[in-house]
Amino acid sequence: MKRKGVLSLLLCGVILGGGVFAADGEIKSERQIVLDAMGERADDPWPRGDGHVVLAEPGSPRTQKAYHEPGGSFSPSVGSFGVSFWVVDKDGEIVTTSDGIPLDKIEQRYDWRDGEAIAGILTKTAYYESRWSYVSEGRWQLDLRVANSSDYTVDVVIRSVGPAGGPIEMTDWDGERLLVNHRWVINVEPEAKGVYSGVEGKRGWLSAKSIRKRCRSESGWCYARIEAGDTGKLKLRIRDTQPQFKSPLAYSGTRSTVSCDLPDERFEASLQAQVANLMMAYMGRQTCPGEPTNYPLAWERDGAYSVMAMGRCGQLGTARDLSVYFAENDFFGGFGAEGDAPGSQISVLVEVASLLNDVEYNRWIWPHVERKVGTILAMLNAKGPIAREWVGPVLANAADAQIICKAARNGLIYGSMDHHFPILYINAVSYRGLMQAAKLADWLGKREQAKSYRDVASKIREAWLKGFETSEAENERTYMSGIWPSWIVKPDFEPYIEAMRKRNFGKSATLSERPLWTYFIVAEAHQWLFIGRTEPIWRTLHYFWDNQCSPGLYTYWEGSGEENTFGLWPNYRGWVRPRYVTPHYWTASEMLLLQLDMLAYVDESGDEPVLVVGGGVPPEWTGQAMSVKGLHTSIGRVDWRYDGDTMVVDFYTRGKYAVRCEPAFGKDVKKEVNYH
């Protein structure tokens, strides 16, 4: 934008720090600018503003992450611009746009191709097929194929609004490439039939096809419209000319090493989508709780599940890299220091250790685990509030961000989490941390410490069971942590099962209102898996599969509106009316971990671990052949195949553990276990 001095600043709005000064001196955000324009030009096409996903290299900075919305609309980074598709009839009238096609008329999926570590996003509609893909740092590619029809054509439109758009003050088409804001270079192949520029909002702009090749707009409303040639195919190559940063994160791809041949193809599609959703949001060697413009930080609680999911899905190098932050930092997240952090961190560190089976890693994490155990013991013996410092940003409403607990009561830690003190949840997580710490101590030959940790954990469990008889049990966090992932409750503990029956989401595959905390719902389904009931698990899966935010990409939501926002989205011309946070990566992690455990999990309720194979398989599948390869568990890797009669398990383990196949297969199923 041209700068014309102070007088110009006062007389007309100018863009400044994500907003403009209006004539009356009011500062308008980019969001408000778009909302005002939507009100003034209600009949113009506008971004969908729903169901966005991140498309990016794992570990890339937030500013290098692209956003994609259903229908194929795209922004190469936050604050860049929007790319959308306009379907135009023979008279030049707009039939629909990529943002206007109903969700049930759109097919989407992550698309992995040879030579590409990062999945593309493939979209199919009645009018066109689009595929957006990551090429390298700051480079993106669109492959568009228009359906063969004499009734319409499809134009590609570059606008300031989009999934994560920003003001476009200039465009320039020189016959070979489009330059946007003196920064973005867009090449078109093959030669376009026509490329037109102009300013949005002018009379007749929706159908105008002037010969203008350049546009300037101080208000940031330039656009460019690209007509595909007669081949019906168009390739856009987008390049950001600003300096780009390489990801420091180890990764081999954005999918699991687990492969499945199961009766329902959606099962593996969902599983692989969760891996892609999680990985593409990582920033540096840090996890992210939800899409990174709403949540530009690491959050311990959500991230712990994410790291565990990476290890369990076979991305061991990624899990190892991410775990370092959890070892070296004791408290981080939007609410500051919280009481569940030490137990949560110990749990995930030892889980990663069990998957890596690396003595050097075990030795490296030990002092960190020992320090975090010390915090658990301090909380358990607290005579009054304990405060701890945290690292990273916190939300403005994070009152008492240093308080991790108050004085212990009735043998239980009175710990903080989510702005309150959910006692049974805090102690379940702390119990798990102590039991995991004991396991690590055993591996390192520290028998006395292992015994002392288990003794303390046993006392916590005894106090927890007594606490379950009180009103503390009414907190919903009790039912997303009792068996999974803590094992503080045994799967046959009838009071817990009865309480689950009374509250269970799985009673119905539909809801009158969407649940706000989707990760709690998926975690409750995980309890039913360990209890041995498959019906509520599958009701839960079907509900979520039928209610995806971005259909085919298996993304879910958190809260209502901008939950726990850091206020970045109002700086951009996208996501102007958010209904929730999506994707949410705690939910993605819970879903991935649930699905992996449905295929094989380790029952830790007894004195010795037991491998349970196919615990989430529904009875209707057992008459068919199926197989699974590459499952990673804390006691070894597992492959299994079932031919409708016999279950064959190949168990790559460091010990000879018992193997169980139930409930769907029955206790008397023919079973062949090969230990390697």
Backbone hydrogen bonds, N-H to C=O, Kabsch-Sander energy under -0.5 kcal/mol:
donor,donor_aa,acceptor,acceptor_aa,energy
4,K,2,K,-0.5
9,L,5,G,-1.7
10,L,6,V,-1.8
11,L,7,L,-1.9
12,C,8,S,-2.4
16,L,19,G,-4.2
20,V,28,K,-2.5
21,F,14,V,-1.0
22,A,20,V,-0.6
22,A,26,E,-3.5
25,G,22,A,-2.1
28,K,20,V,-3.7
28,K,26,E,-0.6
30,E,18,G,-1.7
30,E,570,P,-0.7
31,R,570,P,-2.1
33,I,29,S,-2.3
34,V,30,E,-2.1
35,L,31,R,-2.6
36,D,32,Q,-2.8
37,A,33,I,-2.1
38,M,34,V,-2.7
39,G,35,L,-1.8
40,E,36,D,-2.1
41,R,37,A,-2.8
42,A,39,G,-0.6
44,D,41,R,-1.8
53,V,68,H,-2.2
55,L,66,A,-2.2
59,G,282,Y,-1.5
60,S,57,E,-2.1
64,Q,61,P,-1.8
65,K,62,R,-1.6
66,A,55,L,-2.0
67,Y,75,S,-2.5
68,H,53,V,-2.3
69,E,73,S,-2.4
72,G,69,E,-2.0
73,S,69,E,-0.7
74,F,83,V,-2.1
75,S,67,Y,-2.3
79,G,164,A,-1.8
80,S,77,S,-1.6
80,S,164,A,-1.2
82,G,159,R,-3.4
83,V,74,F,-2.7
84,S,157,V,-2.2
86,W,155,D,-2.7
87,V,85,F,-0.5
87,V,96,T,-2.9
88,V,86,W,-0.6
88,V,153,T,-3.1
89,D,93,E,-2.8
90,K,151,D,-0.8
92,G,89,D,-2.0
95,V,87,V,-3.3
96,T,87,V,-1.0
98,S,85,F,-2.3
100,G,97,T,-1.5
101,I,97,T,-1.2
105,K,102,P,-2.0
106,I,103,L,-1.6
107,E,124,K,-2.6
109,R,122,L,-1.7
111,D,120,G,-2.9
112,W,110,Y,-0.5
113,R,111,D,-0.5
116,E,113,R,-2.2
117,A,115,G,-0.6
120,G,111,D,-2.7
121,I,132,W,-2.3
122,L,109,R,-2.6
122,L,120,G,-0.6
123,T,130,S,-3.2
124,K,107,E,-3.0
125,T,128,Y,-2.6
129,E,145,R,-2.5
130,S,123,T,-2.3
131,R,143,D,-1.5
132,W,121,I,-1.9
133,S,141,Q,-2.2
135,V,136,S,-0.5
135,V,139,R,-2.4
136,S,139,R,-1.0
139,R,136,S,-2.7
140,W,238,I,-2.2
141,Q,133,S,-2.3
142,L,236,L,-2.7
143,D,131,R,-2.1
144,L,142,L,-0.5
144,L,234,L,-3.2
145,R,129,E,-2.7
146,V,232,G,-3.6
147,A,127,Y,-2.5
149,S,147,A,-0.7
153,T,88,V,-2.6
155,D,86,W,-2.7
156,V,226,I,-2.7
157,V,84,S,-3.0
157,V,155,D,-0.6
158,I,224,A,-3.2
159,R,82,G,-2.7
159,R,157,V,-0.6
162,G,573,R,-1.7
165,G,162,G,-0.7
165,G,573,R,-0.8
166,G,80,S,-0.5
166,G,160,S,-0.7
168,I,220,G,-2.2
169,E,167,P,-0.6
171,T,215,C,-1.6
172,D,179,L,-1.7
173,W,213,K,-2.4
174,D,172,D,-0.5
174,D,177,R,-1.8
178,L,186,I,-3.1
179,L,172,D,-2.9
179,L,177,R,-0.5
180,V,184,W,-2.7
181,N,170,M,-2.4
183,R,180,V,-2.0
184,W,180,V,-2.5
185,V,239,R,-2.6
186,I,178,L,-2.8
186,I,184,W,-0.5
187,N,185,V,-0.5
187,N,237,R,-2.5
188,V,176,E,-1.0
189,E,235,K,-2.5
193,K,227,E,-1.9
194,G,227,E,-1.0
196,Y,225,R,-2.5
197,S,212,R,-1.3
198,G,223,Y,-1.7
200,E,221,W,-2.7
202,K,199,V,-1.3
205,W,202,K,-2.2
207,S,204,G,-1.1
208,A,204,G,-1.2
215,C,171,T,-2.2
217,S,169,E,-2.2
220,G,217,S,-1.3
222,C,168,I,-2.2
223,Y,198,G,-2.2
224,A,158,I,-2.1
225,R,196,Y,-3.1
226,I,156,V,-3.3
227,E,194,G,-3.2
227,E,225,R,-0.5
228,A,154,V,-0.8
232,G,229,G,-1.3
234,L,144,L,-2.5
235,K,189,E,-3.7
236,L,142,L,-2.0
237,R,187,N,-2.4
238,I,140,W,-2.8
238,I,236,L,-0.5
239,R,185,V,-2.5
240,D,138,G,-2.4
241,T,183,R,-1.4
241,T,239,R,-0.6
254,T,117,A,-1.5
257,T,313,C,-2.4
258,V,313,C,-0.6
259,S,629,K,-2.2
261,D,627,S,-2.8
265,E,263,P,-0.6
267,F,264,D,-1.5
268,E,264,D,-0.6
269,A,265,E,-2.0
270,S,266,R,-2.8
271,L,267,F,-2.2
272,Q,268,E,-3.0
273,A,269,A,-2.0
274,Q,270,S,-2.0
275,V,271,L,-1.3
276,A,272,Q,-2.1
277,N,273,A,-3.0
278,L,274,Q,-2.4
279,M,275,V,-2.6
280,M,276,A,-2.3
281,A,277,N,-0.5
281,A,278,L,-1.0
282,Y,278,L,-0.6
282,Y,279,M,-1.0
283,M,286,Q,-1.6
284,G,59,G,-1.7
284,G,282,Y,-0.5
286,Q,283,M,-1.5
291,E,583,P,-1.8
294,N,291,E,-1.0
295,Y,291,E,-2.1
297,L,295,Y,-1.6
300,E,332,F,-1.8
303,G,299,W,-2.8
304,A,300,E,-2.3
305,Y,301,R,-1.1
306,S,302,D,-1.4
307,V,303,G,-2.7
308,M,304,A,-2.1
309,A,305,Y,-2.4
310,M,306,S,-2.0
311,G,307,V,-2.0
312,R,308,M,-2.5
313,C,309,A,-2.0
314,G,311,G,-1.2
315,Q,310,M,-1.9
316,L,314,G,-1.8
319,A,315,Q,-2.3
320,R,316,L,-2.5
321,D,317,G,-2.2
322,L,318,T,-2.7
323,S,319,A,-1.9
324,V,320,R,-0.8
324,V,321,D,-0.9
325,Y,322,L,-0.7
326,F,322,L,-0.7
327,A,323,S,-1.7
328,E,324,V,-2.7
329,N,325,Y,-1.6
333,G,391,V,-0.6
336,G,333,G,-2.0
337,A,401,A,-3.2
339,G,416,S,-1.7
340,D,416,S,-0.7
341,A,338,E,-1.2
344,S,340,D,-2.3
345,Q,341,A,-2.8
346,I,342,P,-2.4
347,S,343,G,-2.2
348,V,344,S,-2.0
349,L,345,Q,-2.5
350,V,346,I,-2.4
351,E,347,S,-1.8
352,V,348,V,-2.6
353,A,349,L,-2.1
354,S,350,V,-2.4
355,L,351,E,-1.5
356,L,352,V,-2.5
357,N,353,A,-2.7
359,V,357,N,-0.5
362,N,358,D,-2.2
363,R,359,V,-2.3
364,W,360,E,-2.1
365,I,361,Y,-2.4
366,W,362,N,-1.2
369,V,365,I,-2.7
370,E,366,W,-3.0
371,R,367,P,-2.0
372,K,368,H,-2.1
373,V,369,V,-2.4
374,G,370,E,-1.8
375,T,371,R,-1.2
376,I,372,K,-1.8
377,L,373,V,-2.6
378,A,374,G,-2.0
379,M,375,T,-2.3
380,L,376,I,-2.3
381,N,377,L,-1.4
382,A,379,M,-1.1
386,I,405,C,-2.0
388,R,402,Q,-2.6
391,V,331,F,-2.3
395,L,334,G,-3.0
398,A,395,L,-1.7
399,A,397,N,-2.3
401,A,398,A,-0.8
403,I,400,D,-1.3
404,I,386,I,-2.6
404,I,402,Q,-0.6
405,C,386,I,-1.1
406,K,414,Y,-2.4
408,A,382,A,-2.0
409,R,412,L,-2.1
412,L,409,R,-2.1
414,Y,406,K,-0.6
415,G,413,I,-1.1
416,S,404,I,-2.1
417,M,420,H,-2.6
420,H,417,M,-1.3
423,I,421,F,-1.5
426,I,422,P,-2.4
427,N,423,I,-2.3
428,A,424,L,-2.1
429,V,425,Y,-2.4
430,S,426,I,-2.1
431,Y,427,N,-2.6
432,R,428,A,-2.2
433,G,429,V,-2.1
434,L,430,S,-2.3
435,M,431,Y,-2.5
436,Q,432,R,-2.5
437,A,433,G,-2.4
438,A,434,L,-2.3
439,K,435,M,-1.7
440,L,436,Q,-2.1
441,A,437,A,-2.5
442,D,438,A,-2.2
443,W,439,K,-2.0
444,L,440,L,-1.7
445,G,442,D,-1.8
446,K,441,A,-3.1
447,R,445,G,-1.2
450,A,446,K,-2.1
451,K,447,R,-2.5
452,S,448,E,-2.3
453,Y,449,Q,-2.5
454,R,450,A,-2.1
455,D,451,K,-2.4
456,V,452,S,-2.1
457,A,453,Y,-2.4
458,S,454,R,-2.5
459,K,455,D,-1.7
460,I,456,V,-2.2
461,R,457,A,-2.5
462,E,458,S,-2.2
463,A,459,K,-2.2
464,W,460,I,-2.5
465,L,461,R,-2.4
466,K,462,E,-1.4
467,G,463,A,-2.3
468,F,464,W,-1.7
469,E,466,K,-1.3
470,T,467,G,-1.9
473,A,470,T,-1.6
474,E,471,S,-1.9
475,N,472,E,-1.3
478,T,475,N,-2.1
479,Y,476,E,-1.2
480,M,477,R,-1.0
481,S,478,T,-0.6
482,G,478,T,-0.9
486,S,481,S,-0.8
487,W,483,I,-2.5
488,I,482,G,-0.9
489,V,482,G,-1.8
493,F,490,K,-2.1
494,E,492,D,-1.1
496,Y,493,F,-0.7
497,I,493,F,-1.8
498,E,494,E,-3.0
499,A,495,P,-1.9
500,M,496,Y,-2.2
501,R,497,I,-2.2
502,K,498,E,-1.7
503,R,499,A,-1.2
504,N,500,M,-1.6
507,K,504,N,-1.2
508,S,505,F,-1.6
518,T,516,L,-1.0
518,T,557,W,-0.6
520,F,517,W,-1.0
521,I,517,W,-1.1
522,V,518,T,-2.1
523,A,519,Y,-2.1
524,E,520,F,-2.1
525,A,521,I,-1.6
526,H,522,V,-1.3
527,Q,523,A,-1.2
528,W,524,E,-1.5
529,L,525,A,-1.5
530,F,526,H,-1.7
531,I,527,Q,-1.9
532,G,528,W,-1.7
533,R,528,W,-2.6
534,T,532,G,-0.6
538,W,534,T,-2.2
539,R,535,E,-2.0
540,T,536,P,-1.8
541,L,537,I,-2.5
542,H,538,W,-2.6
543,Y,539,R,-2.0
544,F,540,T,-2.2
545,W,541,L,-3.0
546,D,542,H,-1.9
547,N,543,Y,-0.5
547,N,544,F,-1.0
548,Q,545,W,-0.5
549,C,555,T,-2.8
553,L,550,S,-2.4
558,E,581,V,-1.5
559,G,516,L,-2.8
561,G,579,R,-2.9
563,E,561,G,-1.6
565,T,562,E,-1.3
566,F,294,N,-0.9
571,N,568,L,-2.1
572,Y,569,W,-2.4
573,R,165,G,-2.7
574,G,572,Y,-0.8
581,V,558,E,-2.2
582,T,580,Y,-0.5
584,H,556,Y,-0.6
585,Y,289,P,-2.1
585,Y,583,P,-0.5
586,W,289,P,-0.9
588,A,584,H,-1.8
589,S,585,Y,-2.0
590,E,586,W,-2.9
591,M,587,T,-2.8
592,L,588,A,-2.4
593,L,589,S,-2.9
594,L,590,E,-2.5
595,Q,591,M,-2.5
596,L,592,L,-2.4
597,D,593,L,-2.3
598,M,594,L,-2.0
599,L,595,Q,-0.9
599,L,596,L,-0.8
600,A,596,L,-1.8
601,Y,612,V,-2.2
603,D,601,Y,-0.6
603,D,610,V,-3.3
604,E,602,V,-0.7
610,V,603,D,-1.6
611,L,658,A,-2.6
612,V,601,Y,-3.3
612,V,610,V,-0.6
613,V,611,L,-0.6
613,V,660,R,-3.1
614,G,599,L,-2.7
616,G,598,M,-2.6
617,V,614,G,-1.6
621,W,618,P,-1.9
622,T,618,P,-0.5
622,T,619,P,-1.3
624,Q,621,W,-2.2
626,M,642,Y,-2.5
627,S,261,D,-1.8
628,V,640,W,-2.9
629,K,259,S,-2.6
631,L,638,V,-2.2
632,H,312,R,-1.0
633,T,631,L,-0.5
633,T,636,G,-1.4
636,G,633,T,-1.3
637,R,652,Y,-1.8
638,V,631,L,-2.7
639,D,650,D,-2.3
640,W,628,V,-2.7
641,R,648,V,-2.2
642,Y,626,M,-3.1
643,D,646,T,-1.5
647,M,670,K,-3.1
648,V,641,R,-2.9
648,V,646,T,-0.6
649,V,647,M,-0.5
649,V,672,E,-3.2
650,D,639,D,-3.0
651,F,649,V,-0.7
651,F,674,N,-3.0
652,Y,637,R,-2.9
652,Y,650,D,-0.6
653,T,651,F,-1.1
654,R,635,I,-0.7
657,Y,655,G,-0.9
658,A,609,P,-0.5
660,R,611,L,-3.2
662,E,613,V,-0.5
662,E,660,R,-0.5
666,G,663,P,-0.7
669,V,666,G,-1.2
670,K,645,D,-0.9
672,E,647,M,-2.9
674,N,649,V,-3.5
674,N,672,E,-0.6
675,Y,673,V,-0.6
676,H,651,F,-2.8
